[in-house]
Amino acid sequence: MNPIVGTEALAAGIVNRYQLDTRYRAVHRNVYVPKEANLSAVEKARAAWLWSGRRATLVGVSAAALHGALWIDAWLPAELNQRSQHHTPGIVLRNDTLEPDEVGTVRGLPMTTAARTAFDLGRRKGLTLAVTRLDALMRATGVRTTDISVLVARHRGARGLVQLREAITLADPGAESPQETRTRLILTKAGLRPEQTQIDVFDGFGYHVGRIDMGWDTWKVGVEYDGSQHWTDPRQRARDIDRQAELESLGWRIVRVGADMLKDRPNTIVARTRQALQAAGAKV
């Protein structure tokens, strides 16, 4: 449900005062949503833009959500670029200088381009989160690291460029979840950066056996993050067992990573991956 401007909705006869007061709730001054609505990041972005009087530019996580990037938590505040001192709960105001070619329009909303959004997010809130957001944005939009690097050169005095440059080198649009990104970063930090993400494996007859999250095609070593459905869904578990057997019959060694290992035992991920590579003949 799209947010509405209260005074506009009343003037247009979309709602009357009683309906507005009883069926809607205000999320910002004069901006309303149905009482039962749980706003997504995109809907929060639109509500914040309406609050600005349709003048601000959506940036940061709001721009990323509108670009289609996944894993933007709905509880995060919307982000606007607006030269204003009028703060309001649920909205983060930025005051950055945006060049004309760094702003575009998506769904009728003014927002930073994918490259500028990546430039902003890659400078904030820690390296792992920055890489996770770059992975998601690159996957959703096709923006390249070279596009982001152009803005690094343009905005030499901006804060966070040291982290951004590192994040660019670590980013990979192949990640299909934040957990895959974190797994890849753990391996990379240990000197075991995977050669490739999303490796398609075919048997001798050209049948597609499966796609491996990340790994080394050279050595036939793969690393896969298994979400909860891989353990709780019996049908998924049965498919996983069959797929594992097929991959092993083709000479692949697969290291499986679960949530507890990722959270509490990252060294185990590294040790098992290193062991698999060494068994395959790699000197690591």
C-alpha positions as a Markdown table, in Angstrom:
| # | Residue | x | y | z |
|---|---|---|---|---|
| 1 | Met | 0.0 | 0.0 | 0.0 |
| 2 | Asn | 1.5 | 3.3 | -1.1 |
| 3 | Pro | 1.7 | 6.1 | 1.5 |
| 4 | Ile | -0.6 | 9.1 | 1.0 |
| 5 | Val | -0.4 | 12.8 | 1.8 |
| 6 | Gly | -3.3 | 13.4 | 4.2 |
| 7 | Thr | -4.3 | 16.8 | 2.9 |
| 8 | Glu | -4.1 | 15.8 | -0.7 |
| 9 | Ala | -6.2 | 12.6 | -0.1 |
| 10 | Leu | -8.9 | 14.7 | 1.7 |
| 11 | Ala | -9.0 | 17.3 | -1.0 |
| 12 | Ala | -9.3 | 14.6 | -3.7 |
| 13 | Gly | -12.1 | 12.8 | -1.9 |
| 14 | Ile | -10.1 | 9.6 | -1.7 |
| 15 | Val | -10.8 | 9.5 | 2.1 |
| 16 | Asn | -12.8 | 11.6 | 4.5 |
| 17 | Arg | -11.6 | 12.9 | 7.8 |
| 18 | Tyr | -13.2 | 10.0 | 9.7 |
| 19 | Gln | -11.6 | 7.4 | 7.5 |
| 20 | Leu | -8.2 | 9.1 | 7.7 |
| 21 | Asp | -8.4 | 9.2 | 11.5 |
| 22 | Thr | -9.7 | 5.6 | 12.0 |
| 23 | Arg | -8.2 | 3.6 | 9.1 |
| 24 | Tyr | -4.8 | 5.2 | 8.7 |
| 25 | Arg | -1.9 | 6.1 | 10.9 |
| 26 | Ala | 0.6 | 8.9 | 10.4 |
| 27 | Val | 4.2 | 7.8 | 9.7 |
| 28 | His | 5.4 | 11.3 | 9.3 |
| 29 | Arg | 3.7 | 14.7 | 9.4 |
| 30 | Asn | 0.8 | 14.6 | 7.0 |
| 31 | Val | 1.9 | 11.3 | 5.5 |
| 32 | Tyr | -0.3 | 8.3 | 6.2 |
| 33 | Val | -0.5 | 4.5 | 5.6 |
| 34 | Pro | -3.2 | 2.0 | 6.5 |
| 35 | Lys | -3.1 | 1.1 | 10.2 |
| 36 | Glu | -2.3 | -2.6 | 9.6 |
| 37 | Ala | 0.5 | -1.9 | 7.0 |
| 38 | Asn | 4.0 | -3.1 | 7.6 |
| 39 | Leu | 6.1 | -0.9 | 5.4 |
| 40 | Ser | 8.9 | -2.3 | 3.3 |
| 41 | Ala | 12.1 | -0.3 | 2.7 |
| 42 | Val | 10.6 | 0.9 | -0.6 |
| 43 | Glu | 7.4 | 2.1 | 1.0 |
| 44 | Lys | 9.4 | 3.8 | 3.7 |
| 45 | Ala | 11.4 | 5.6 | 1.0 |
| 46 | Arg | 8.3 | 6.8 | -0.7 |
| 47 | Ala | 6.8 | 8.0 | 2.6 |
| 48 | Ala | 10.0 | 9.9 | 3.4 |
| 49 | Trp | 10.0 | 11.6 | 0.0 |
| 50 | Leu | 6.4 | 12.7 | 0.4 |
| 51 | Trp | 7.3 | 14.1 | 3.9 |
| 52 | Ser | 10.0 | 16.2 | 2.1 |
| 53 | Gly | 7.3 | 17.8 | -0.1 |
| 54 | Arg | 8.6 | 15.7 | -3.0 |
| 55 | Arg | 11.8 | 17.8 | -3.0 |
| 56 | Ala | 14.5 | 15.5 | -1.6 |
| 57 | Thr | 16.6 | 12.8 | -3.3 |
| 58 | Leu | 16.5 | 9.3 | -2.0 |
| 59 | Val | 20.0 | 8.0 | -1.1 |
| 60 | Gly | 21.7 | 5.2 | 0.7 |
| 61 | Val | 19.6 | 2.2 | 1.7 |
| 62 | Ser | 16.5 | 3.8 | 0.3 |
| 63 | Ala | 18.0 | 4.2 | -3.1 |
| 64 | Ala | 19.4 | 0.6 | -2.9 |
| 65 | Ala | 16.0 | -0.7 | -2.1 |
| 66 | Leu | 14.4 | 1.1 | -5.1 |
| 67 | His | 17.2 | -0.2 | -7.3 |
| 68 | Gly | 16.0 | -3.7 | -6.3 |
| 69 | Ala | 18.9 | -4.6 | -4.0 |
| 70 | Leu | 17.9 | -7.4 | -1.5 |
| 71 | Trp | 18.6 | -7.6 | 2.2 |
| 72 | Ile | 17.7 | -4.1 | 3.1 |
| 73 | Asp | 16.1 | -4.5 | 6.5 |
| 74 | Ala | 12.7 | -2.9 | 6.7 |
| 75 | Trp | 13.4 | -1.5 | 10.2 |
| 76 | Leu | 16.1 | 0.8 | 8.9 |
| 77 | Pro | 15.2 | 4.5 | 8.6 |
| 78 | Ala | 14.7 | 6.0 | 5.2 |
| 79 | Glu | 17.5 | 8.1 | 3.8 |
| 80 | Leu | 17.1 | 11.5 | 2.1 |
| 81 | Asn | 19.5 | 14.0 | 0.7 |
| 82 | Gln | 18.1 | 17.4 | 1.6 |
| 83 | Arg | 19.6 | 20.6 | 2.9 |
| 84 | Ser | 17.3 | 20.9 | 5.9 |
| 85 | Gln | 17.5 | 21.2 | 9.6 |
| 86 | His | 14.0 | 19.7 | 10.1 |
| 87 | His | 14.6 | 16.2 | 11.4 |
| 88 | Thr | 11.9 | 13.6 | 12.0 |
| 89 | Pro | 11.9 | 10.1 | 13.5 |
| 90 | Gly | 12.4 | 7.4 | 10.9 |
| 91 | Ile | 14.3 | 9.5 | 8.4 |
| 92 | Val | 18.1 | 10.1 | 8.2 |
| 93 | Leu | 18.9 | 13.3 | 6.4 |
| 94 | Arg | 22.1 | 13.6 | 4.4 |
| 95 | Asn | 23.7 | 16.8 | 3.0 |
| 96 | Asp | 26.0 | 15.5 | 0.3 |
| 97 | Thr | 26.8 | 17.3 | -2.9 |
| 98 | Leu | 25.3 | 15.2 | -5.8 |
| 99 | Glu | 26.4 | 15.9 | -9.4 |
| 100 | Pro | 23.7 | 15.8 | -12.1 |
| 101 | Asp | 24.8 | 12.5 | -13.5 |
| 102 | Glu | 24.7 | 10.9 | -10.0 |
| 103 | Val | 20.9 | 11.3 | -9.8 |
| 104 | Gly | 18.2 | 9.5 | -11.7 |
| 105 | Thr | 14.6 | 8.5 | -11.4 |
| 106 | Val | 13.1 | 5.1 | -10.5 |
| 107 | Arg | 9.3 | 4.5 | -10.1 |
| 108 | Gly | 8.9 | 8.3 | -10.4 |
| 109 | Leu | 11.2 | 8.9 | -7.4 |
| 110 | Pro | 14.4 | 10.9 | -7.6 |
| 111 | Met | 17.3 | 8.9 | -6.3 |
| 112 | Thr | 21.0 | 8.4 | -6.6 |
| 113 | Thr | 22.2 | 6.2 | -9.5 |
| 114 | Ala | 23.4 | 2.7 | -8.7 |
| 115 | Ala | 27.1 | 3.8 | -8.9 |
| 116 | Arg | 26.5 | 6.7 | -6.5 |
| 117 | Thr | 24.4 | 4.6 | -4.2 |
| 118 | Ala | 27.3 | 2.0 | -4.1 |
| 119 | Phe | 29.8 | 4.9 | -3.5 |
| 120 | Asp | 27.8 | 6.0 | -0.5 |
| 121 | Leu | 27.0 | 2.6 | 1.0 |
| 122 | Gly | 30.5 | 1.3 | 0.6 |
| 123 | Arg | 31.8 | 4.1 | 2.9 |
| 124 | Arg | 29.5 | 3.4 | 5.8 |
| 125 | Lys | 29.0 | 1.1 | 8.8 |
| 126 | Gly | 32.0 | -1.3 | 8.6 |
| 127 | Leu | 33.6 | -3.3 | 5.9 |
| 128 | Thr | 31.6 | -6.5 | 6.0 |
| 129 | Leu | 28.3 | -4.7 | 5.8 |
| 130 | Ala | 29.7 | -2.5 | 3.1 |
| 131 | Val | 30.7 | -5.5 | 1.0 |
| 132 | Thr | 27.3 | -7.2 | 1.6 |
| 133 | Arg | 25.5 | -4.1 | 0.3 |
| 134 | Leu | 27.8 | -3.7 | -2.7 |
| 135 | Asp | 27.3 | -7.4 | -3.6 |
| 136 | Ala | 23.5 | -7.0 | -3.4 |
| 137 | Leu | 23.5 | -3.7 | -5.4 |
| 138 | Met | 25.8 | -5.0 | -8.1 |
| 139 | Arg | 23.7 | -8.2 | -8.4 |
| 140 | Ala | 20.5 | -6.2 | -8.8 |
| 141 | Thr | 21.7 | -3.5 | -11.1 |
| 142 | Gly | 24.8 | -4.7 | -12.9 |
| 143 | Val | 26.8 | -1.7 | -11.7 |
| 144 | Arg | 30.5 | -2.5 | -12.0 |
| 145 | Thr | 33.4 | -1.7 | -9.7 |
| 146 | Thr | 34.8 | 0.5 | -12.5 |
| 147 | Asp | 31.7 | 2.6 | -12.3 |
| 148 | Ile | 32.2 | 3.1 | -8.6 |
| 149 | Ser | 35.9 | 3.8 | -9.0 |
| 150 | Val | 35.0 | 6.7 | -11.3 |
| 151 | Leu | 33.2 | 8.4 | -8.4 |
| 152 | Val | 36.1 | 7.6 | -6.0 |
| 153 | Ala | 38.4 | 9.6 | -8.3 |
| 154 | Arg | 35.8 | 12.4 | -8.6 |
| 155 | His | 35.2 | 12.8 | -4.8 |
| 156 | Arg | 38.7 | 12.5 | -3.5 |
| 157 | Gly | 38.0 | 14.3 | -0.2 |
| 158 | Ala | 35.0 | 12.2 | 0.8 |
| 159 | Arg | 35.0 | 10.3 | 4.0 |
| 160 | Gly | 35.4 | 6.6 | 4.0 |
| 161 | Leu | 37.3 | 6.2 | 0.8 |
| 162 | Val | 39.9 | 3.9 | 2.3 |
| 163 | Gln | 37.2 | 1.4 | 3.3 |
| 164 | Leu | 35.4 | 1.9 | 0.0 |
| 165 | Arg | 38.5 | 1.1 | -2.1 |
| 166 | Glu | 38.9 | -2.1 | -0.1 |
| 167 | Ala | 35.2 | -3.0 | -0.4 |
| 168 | Ile | 35.4 | -2.6 | -4.1 |
| 169 | Thr | 38.2 | -5.1 | -4.4 |
| 170 | Leu | 36.2 | -7.6 | -2.2 |
| 171 | Ala | 32.8 | -7.2 | -3.8 |
| 172 | Asp | 31.3 | -9.9 | -6.0 |
| 173 | Pro | 27.8 | -9.8 | -7.6 |
| 174 | Gly | 27.6 | -13.6 | -7.4 |
| 175 | Ala | 26.6 | -13.6 | -3.8 |
| 176 | Glu | 23.0 | -14.7 | -3.3 |
| 177 | Ser | 22.8 | -14.0 | 0.4 |
| 178 | Pro | 24.6 | -12.0 | 3.1 |
| 179 | Gln | 25.8 | -15.3 | 4.5 |
| 180 | Glu | 27.5 | -16.2 | 1.2 |
| 181 | Thr | 29.2 | -12.8 | 1.3 |
| 182 | Arg | 30.4 | -13.4 | 4.9 |
| 183 | Thr | 31.6 | -16.9 | 4.1 |
| 184 | Arg | 33.6 | -15.5 | 1.1 |
| 185 | Leu | 35.1 | -12.7 | 3.2 |
| 186 | Ile | 36.2 | -15.2 | 5.9 |
| 187 | Leu | 38.0 | -17.3 | 3.3 |
| 188 | Thr | 39.5 | -14.2 | 1.6 |
| 189 | Lys | 40.9 | -12.9 | 4.9 |
| 190 | Ala | 42.6 | -16.3 | 5.4 |
| 191 | Gly | 44.2 | -16.0 | 1.9 |
| 192 | Leu | 41.7 | -18.4 | 0.3 |
| 193 | Arg | 39.6 | -16.1 | -1.8 |
| 194 | Pro | 37.4 | -18.3 | -4.1 |
| 195 | Glu | 38.3 | -18.2 | -7.8 |
| 196 | Gln | 34.6 | -18.0 | -8.8 |
| 197 | Thr | 31.1 | -17.6 | -7.4 |
| 198 | Gln | 28.0 | -19.5 | -8.7 |
| 199 | Ile | 29.9 | -22.3 | -10.4 |
| 200 | Asp | 27.7 | -24.3 | -12.8 |
| 201 | Val | 28.6 | -28.0 | -12.8 |
| 202 | Phe | 27.6 | -30.4 | -15.7 |
| 203 | Asp | 28.1 | -34.1 | -16.0 |
| 204 | Gly | 29.6 | -35.9 | -19.0 |
| 205 | Phe | 26.3 | -35.8 | -20.9 |
| 206 | Gly | 25.8 | -32.1 | -20.4 |
| 207 | Tyr | 23.2 | -32.5 | -17.7 |
| 208 | His | 23.3 | -29.6 | -15.2 |
| 209 | Val | 24.1 | -31.2 | -11.8 |
| 210 | Gly | 23.9 | -28.0 | -9.8 |
| 211 | Arg | 25.4 | -24.6 | -9.0 |
| 212 | Ile | 28.0 | -24.2 | -6.3 |
| 213 | Asp | 28.0 | -21.0 | -4.2 |
| 214 | Met | 31.7 | -20.4 | -4.6 |
| 215 | Gly | 34.9 | -22.3 | -5.0 |
| 216 | Trp | 37.8 | -23.4 | -7.3 |
| 217 | Asp | 36.9 | -25.0 | -10.6 |
| 218 | Thr | 40.6 | -25.6 | -11.1 |
| 219 | Trp | 40.7 | -27.9 | -8.1 |
| 220 | Lys | 37.1 | -29.0 | -8.0 |
| 221 | Val | 36.6 | -27.6 | -4.5 |
| 222 | Gly | 33.4 | -25.9 | -3.6 |
| 223 | Val | 32.1 | -24.1 | -0.5 |
| 224 | Glu | 28.3 | -23.8 | 0.1 |
| 225 | Tyr | 26.3 | -22.0 | 2.7 |
| 226 | Asp | 23.2 | -24.0 | 3.7 |
| 227 | Gly | 20.3 | -22.0 | 5.0 |
| 228 | Ser | 17.8 | -23.3 | 7.5 |
| 229 | Gln | 15.6 | -24.9 | 4.8 |
| 230 | His | 18.5 | -27.2 | 3.9 |
| 231 | Trp | 18.1 | -28.8 | 7.4 |
| 232 | Thr | 14.4 | -28.4 | 8.2 |
| 233 | Asp | 12.8 | -29.3 | 4.8 |
| 234 | Pro | 12.9 | -33.1 | 4.3 |
| 235 | Arg | 12.5 | -32.8 | 0.5 |
| 236 | Gln | 15.2 | -30.2 | 0.3 |
| 237 | Arg | 17.5 | -32.3 | 2.4 |
| 238 | Ala | 16.9 | -35.3 | 0.2 |
| 239 | Arg | 17.7 | -33.3 | -2.9 |
| 240 | Asp | 20.9 | -32.0 | -1.2 |
| 241 | Ile | 22.0 | -35.5 | -0.4 |
| 242 | Asp | 21.5 | -36.7 | -4.0 |
| 243 | Arg | 23.2 | -33.5 | -5.4 |
| 244 | Gln | 26.2 | -34.0 | -3.1 |
| 245 | Ala | 26.6 | -37.6 | -4.3 |
| 246 | Glu | 26.5 | -36.5 | -7.9 |
| 247 | Leu | 29.1 | -33.7 | -7.3 |
| 248 | Glu | 31.4 | -36.1 | -5.5 |
| 249 | Ser | 31.1 | -38.7 | -8.3 |
| 250 | Leu | 32.4 | -35.9 | -10.7 |
| 251 | Gly | 35.4 | -35.4 | -8.4 |
| 252 | Trp | 34.2 | -32.4 | -6.5 |
| 253 | Arg | 35.0 | -31.8 | -2.8 |
| 254 | Ile | 32.3 | -29.7 | -1.1 |
| 255 | Val | 32.7 | -27.8 | 2.2 |
| 256 | Arg | 29.3 | -27.1 | 3.7 |
| 257 | Val | 28.8 | -24.1 | 6.0 |
| 258 | Gly | 25.9 | -23.6 | 8.4 |
| 259 | Ala | 24.7 | -20.7 | 10.5 |
| 260 | Asp | 26.4 | -21.8 | 13.7 |
| 261 | Met | 29.7 | -22.4 | 11.9 |
| 262 | Leu | 29.6 | -19.0 | 10.3 |
| 263 | Lys | 28.8 | -17.3 | 13.6 |
| 264 | Asp | 30.9 | -19.1 | 16.1 |
| 265 | Arg | 33.4 | -21.3 | 14.2 |
| 266 | Pro | 34.8 | -19.4 | 11.2 |
| 267 | Asn | 38.2 | -21.1 | 11.7 |
| 268 | Thr | 36.5 | -24.4 | 11.0 |
| 269 | Ile | 35.4 | -23.1 | 7.6 |
| 270 | Val | 39.0 | -22.0 | 6.8 |
| 271 | Ala | 40.5 | -25.3 | 8.0 |
| 272 | Arg | 38.1 | -27.5 | 6.1 |
| 273 | Thr | 38.5 | -25.5 | 2.9 |
| 274 | Arg | 42.2 | -25.5 | 3.2 |
| 275 | Gln | 42.2 | -29.3 | 3.8 |
| 276 | Ala | 40.0 | -29.9 | 0.7 |
| 277 | Leu | 42.2 | -27.7 | -1.5 |
| 278 | Gln | 45.4 | -29.5 | -0.3 |
| 279 | Ala | 43.8 | -32.9 | -0.9 |
| 280 | Ala | 43.0 | -31.7 | -4.4 |
| 281 | Gly | 46.7 | -30.8 | -4.9 |
| 282 | Ala | 46.6 | -27.0 | -4.3 |
| 283 | Lys | 49.5 | -25.5 | -2.5 |
| 284 | Val | 47.8 | -23.4 | 0.1 |
